[in-house]
Each structure stands twice: as structure tokens, then as C-alpha cells.
Amino acid sequence: MPTESTTGPAQDAGPSYLLLGEILRPHGVRGELRMRILTDYPERINKMKTVYLGKDTDSADIREYHVEHMRMNQDYGLLKLAEIDDRDEADLLRALFVMIPIENAIPLEEGEFYLYQIIGLSVQTTEGQIIGTIREVLETGANDVYVVDSPEYGEVLIPVTEEIIIKTDIPAQILTIKLMEGLLPG
């Protein structure tokens, strides 16, 4: 599953933008930005002409910027925008998200989903027992984990593995899981 994601709740039409990264702080004195990577495809940022910055995908004040370059430094991106020339200007962009319009997203392979499509899915077992609704996706090193709000069990963590996730039906808004021992509290 690609990790280009969105903020905010899932919508029927989907978001207008996908997140590529989050600006953490300035890097150096020439306006470079240290960015937390939120996409599986950071190498394509360097090939883009423009990106958009805003507080979230629904923000009213999203602004367009021109990409000069982006390079990797450890697990972070160092992004240089043409409009930002010094550390003070770069500091004003702290905590903003770097985005692209959803129509510019990499096409998905069969069986892949954007994170925004997973949020809000109803989780049920193969026996038809409703567990709850996916509230969040945690991206861990080994596998993603779905955080499910359950009226009966409280917060339930569902590891995203082939053994547990049986079917993801985006049009029906249902995720079917195989209930493994110890998955639910009690």
C-alpha cells in the first residue's frame, strides 16, 4: 500500500491533495527545508516542477511552490523551493505539509489503496461480527497497524498482515479480518 496519505476524514469524493512530507525545520542558511517523508516515492519529488504547502489537505491557504531540488539525508528529505532563499523564510514553513494534487498521484496497482481510503472502513470478522471503525493507520517498520474504534472493545490494534486481512472492499467500506487469538481484549 503506498503511503502517500492525507489528513482529515475520508470523503466520498476523496481529498484534493496527497501528502508527500511534513516540513520539520530549516536546514542550513540558504532556505533548504528538512522534511519528514510521507510517501513511498520520495525520488519523484526531485522530478516535480511544483508542490503545494498547507496546514492540511483541506486548508484554505494552500500555496504553490516551485521545486529546485530535493535530496535525501538519512531518512529525511532536504527540499529546496525556488521561492525560499534564506533560513528565516524557511522557518515560516515549519509544520506545513508538502502535497501534490491527487490527479498527479502515481497510479495504484491492483490491491493497493491510499491511506485516506482505509480511514473510516467498518471492520468485521469472517463470521460477520462487527468490530468497529478504522480511525488511524500506524506505519511501523514491520507492517502497518490499523487503529480501530470499537464500541464493545475500545481501541483495537489490527496488524496488517496477509494472515489477518482477508478482504478490503473500498466501495462497500468494509474490511474483513480473520480473528486471531489475542487480537481482541478479554
C-alpha positions in Angstrom: 0.0 0.0 0.0 1.5 3.4 -1.0 2.0 5.7 1.9 1.1 8.9 0.1 -1.6 9.9 2.6 -4.0 12.7 3.5 -5.1 14.4 6.7 -8.7 14.7 7.7 -11.5 12.3 7.4 -12.2 10.2 4.3 -14.7 11.8 1.9 -16.8 10.2 -0.8 -15.0 12.1 -3.5 -11.7 11.8 -1.7 -9.2 14.6 -1.0 -7.9 17.2 -3.4 -4.3 16.6 -2.3 -2.0 13.8 -1.2 0.7 14.3 1.4 4.4 13.8 0.4 6.0 15.1 3.5 5.9 17.4 6.5 8.4 20.3 7.0 10.2 19.9 10.2 12.7 22.8 10.3 15.1 24.8 8.1 18.3 23.1 7.1 21.3 25.4 6.7 21.1 29.1 5.8 20.1 29.0 2.1 16.4 28.1 2.5 16.6 24.3 2.4 13.8 22.5 4.4 14.2 19.3 6.4 11.2 17.2 5.6 9.7 14.1 7.1 8.9 11.7 4.2 5.3 10.6 4.0 5.4 8.8 0.6 6.8 5.6 -0.7 8.1 7.6 -3.8 10.3 10.4 -2.4 12.6 10.2 -5.5 9.8 11.6 -7.7 9.7 14.9 -5.7 13.0 15.9 -7.4 11.4 15.5 -10.8 8.4 17.7 -10.0 8.1 21.3 -11.1 5.7 22.3 -8.3 4.4 21.2 -4.9 1.8 22.7 -2.6 2.2 23.6 1.0 -0.5 24.0 3.6 -1.6 23.0 7.1 -3.6 20.1 5.8 -5.3 18.9 2.6 -8.5 20.9 3.3 -6.7 24.2 4.2 -8.0 27.3 2.6 -4.5 28.8 2.3 -2.6 26.1 0.3 0.2 27.8 -1.8 2.1 26.6 -4.8 5.9 26.5 -4.7 8.5 25.6 -7.4 10.9 22.7 -6.7 14.6 23.5 -7.2 15.7 20.1 -5.9 15.2 17.5 -3.2 17.9 15.2 -1.8 17.8 12.5 0.8 19.8 12.9 4.1 19.4 9.8 6.2 15.6 9.2 6.4 14.7 12.8 5.7 14.3 14.9 2.6 16.1 18.2 2.1 13.8 20.2 -0.1 14.8 23.5 -1.8 12.0 25.6 -3.1 12.7 28.4 -5.6 10.7 31.0 -3.6 12.6 30.4 -0.3 16.1 31.8 -0.2 17.1 32.0 3.5 16.7 30.4 6.9 14.1 33.0 8.1 11.8 32.3 5.2 12.2 28.6 5.6 11.4 28.8 9.3 8.0 30.2 8.5 7.1 27.0 6.7 7.7 24.8 9.8 5.0 22.2 10.4 3.3 22.6 6.9 2.6 19.6 4.7 4.1 19.2 1.3 1.4 18.0 -1.1 0.5 17.2 -4.7 -2.9 17.4 -6.4 -4.4 13.9 -6.3 -4.6 13.8 -10.1 -0.8 13.8 -10.1 -0.5 10.8 -7.8 1.2 7.6 -9.0 -1.5 5.2 -10.3 -2.2 2.3 -7.9 -1.5 -1.3 -8.6 -4.4 -3.8 -8.1 -5.0 -4.4 -4.4 -3.3 -1.1 -3.3 -5.1 1.7 -1.5 -4.3 5.2 -0.4 -4.4 5.6 3.4 -7.3 8.0 3.2 -9.4 5.2 1.7 -8.8 3.0 4.7 -9.8 5.5 7.4 -13.5 5.1 8.2 -13.8 1.5 6.9 -16.0 -0.8 9.1 -14.1 -3.8 10.4 -15.8 -7.2 10.6 -14.7 -10.7 11.1 -15.1 -13.6 8.6 -18.0 -14.7 10.8 -19.7 -11.3 10.3 -19.1 -9.8 13.8 -18.7 -6.0 13.6 -15.6 -4.9 15.5 -15.6 -1.2 14.8 -14.3 1.6 12.5 -10.7 2.3 11.4 -9.7 5.6 12.9 -6.0 5.7 12.0 -3.2 3.8 10.3 0.1 3.5 12.1 3.1 2.9 9.9 5.6 0.7 11.7 8.8 -0.9 10.5 7.4 -4.4 10.1 3.8 -3.8 8.9 1.1 -1.2 9.2 -1.3 -1.3 12.1 -5.0 -0.3 11.8 -6.3 1.5 14.9 -10.0 0.6 15.3 -12.5 2.3 17.5 -14.8 -0.4 18.8 -17.9 0.3 20.9 -17.5 -3.1 22.5 -13.7 -3.4 23.0 -12.4 0.2 23.0 -9.3 0.7 20.9 -8.3 -2.4 19.0 -5.0 -2.7 17.1 -5.1 -4.8 13.9 -1.8 -5.7 12.3 -1.9 -5.5 8.5 -0.7 -9.0 7.6 -1.9 -11.5 4.9 -3.0 -13.9 7.7 -5.3 -11.3 9.3 -6.6 -9.0 6.5 -8.9 -11.2 4.4 -10.6 -8.6 2.2 -10.5 -4.8 1.7 -13.7 -3.7 0.0 -13.4 0.1 -0.6 -16.7 0.6 -2.4 -18.6 -1.3 0.3 -16.5 0.4 3.0 -15.8 -2.9 4.8 -12.5 -4.6 5.9 -12.8 -8.3 6.7 -10.4 -9.8 9.1 -9.6 -13.3 10.4 -9.9 -13.1 14.2 -6.7 -14.4 15.6 -6.2 -15.5 19.3 -5.4 -12.4 21.4 -6.4 -9.8 18.9 -9.4 -8.6 20.9 -9.1 -7.7 24.6 -10.6 -10.2 27.2 
